[in-house]
Amino acid sequence: MDATYDVVVIGGGAAGLSGALALSRARRKVLVIDSGQPRNAPAQGVHVLLGHEGVPPRELLATGRAEVTGYGGQIVTGTVTAAERLGDGRFRVSLADGSTVEADRLLVATGLVDELPPVPGLAERWGREVLHCPYCHGWEARDQAIGVVATSPLATHQALLWRQWSDDVILFLHTAPEPGEEAREQLAARGVTVVEGEVTGVVVTGDRLAGVRLAGGREVPRQALAVGTRLNARLDGLEGLGLETADQEMNGFVIGTYIPADPMGKTGVPGVYVAGNVNNVVDQVVSASAAGVRAGAAINADLVAEEARAAVAARRAAIAAAPPGHIPGEVTDEEFWDGRYRQSEKIWSGEPNAALVREVSDLPPGTALDLGSGEGGDAIWLARKGWRVTAADISGVALRRAARHAEEAGVAKQIDWQRHDLAQSFPEGAYDLVTACYLHSSKDMPREQILRRAAAAVAPGGVLLVAGHAGWPAWQQHDHPDVHFPTPQEVFDSLEPAEGEWEVLRSEEFERTQNGPDGRPTTRTDNVLMIRRR
């Protein structure tokens, strides 16, 4: 037994083992804790279980245990003395031997406790000749002399039900209320004898039930007795989980208690699931097994969702911690930038870049291509100035956000938002203005190649504007000597311009004020290259 598990299953009956089997096959680390005292242990066989009709209960459980351990599940014989939910949402389970285990989820499949009528001798014959379910035992008791010991208004229904398997059925009224006239008529019509008086004991001959003894001393021969027990959810040691029980009713009469849950076994306590009789007191082995499989699948799906959330958070944290221009391992460029934008509803100020405003304000509007458009600040500013803009970015998150901002600004019809990984694809057409402001990404981004394509997209007489950082900001601690911030001249040379093809309008560094992570303003050095195609 290890210290931690994905799931601890409390109760190793049909429901618990079926849930453990589903979870083990899902490659979960599973521990089953079972006391080794199944409710149906006294019965000779399990019935109405397709493919296993009549199999002895312990043989069925032994087979189930072998199947669970065959997939890596662990099983320990023990009694749970305490269970509690920890502060991090996990659970600690304590056993009678003093050991403890922790788990992310719990499956409670502890079954129920049968509360028999306080008739001397009944408990000793329980599961042998003292029976509760005709579908479980009716065939074996067929054509025998059957007695029904009444303890509730449901006794009439119980007697009529057992009449299906024998024409010799006696209803002992015992402590049940007097049947009504209609019930009396039904019993008489079906040949069920009604005997007044309280049952005070059973008659046993040669270790076999021979009859019942009434309060006046009369003995009535019977070979089998059917009793309606009170069926209570077994929750010993689980009080610390805060599970609440509810009354289970049948035809308006309370027959026991159960733990409410949704159809997949999820209880009101986060992380705790239930299956089998602890959730439905009338479940038979086959339906308890099915409930265990459903709960196991639900638990696995719950863990999958939690693991996905954790993975997303870890990835976002890695992205957030990465310095500008660097992408964590195993994260694509698109994922990196989508993650950046998902960090907040607003990454940038929403204002256009200062270099764009300074250099473009006096240009006559025409067609513009905005590369690396982000949340749309530059593209929306250009559209407001009368430009027809094609805006391209690698992040679908940013583009959807930018389109919403453009709609709010009333310029949506003037902007065509396009998703491009500029290393792989590029907007078509020729433009009067092409801007590439702060087009920085991973160190592997072919920036020079992209800028050459940007220059090629400038129409005759049009302008290319490239703005970028001249170095790291003052607050950024870094150890990336491989990162180079090119000068405007280096950017121009990388375009491989033909002689006399371009007129240089601006090529210089400039300083601007930018707030650091702590909100305090600092001075940052950037540069700009603006050229016109002749």
Secondary structure, 3 states (H helix, E strand, C coil): CCCEEEEEEECCCHHHHHHHHHHHHCCCCEEEEECCCCCCCCCCCECCCCCCCCECHHHHHHHHHHHHHHCCCEEEECCEEEEEECCCCCEEEEECCCCEEEEEEEEECCCEEEECCCCCCCHHHECCCEECCHHHHCCCCCCCCEEEECCCCCHHHHHHHHCCCCCCEEEECCCCCCCCHHHHHHHHHCCCEEECCCEEEEEEECCEEEEEEECCCCEEECCEEEECCEEEECCCCCHHHCCCCEEEEECCEEEEEECCCCCCCECCCCCEEECHHHCCCCCCHHHHHHHHHHHHHHHHHHHHHHHHHHHHHHHHHHHHHCCCCCCCCCCCHHHHHHHHHHCCCCCCCCCCCHHHHHHHCCCCCCEEEEECCCCCHHHHHHHHCCCEEEEEECCHHHHHHHHHHHHHHCCHHHEEEEECCCCCCCCCCCEEEEEEECCCCCCCCCHHHHHHHHHHCEEEEEEEEEEEECCCCCCCCCCCCCCCCCCHHHHHHHCCCCCCCEEEEEEEEEEEEEECCCCCEEEEEEEEEEEEEC
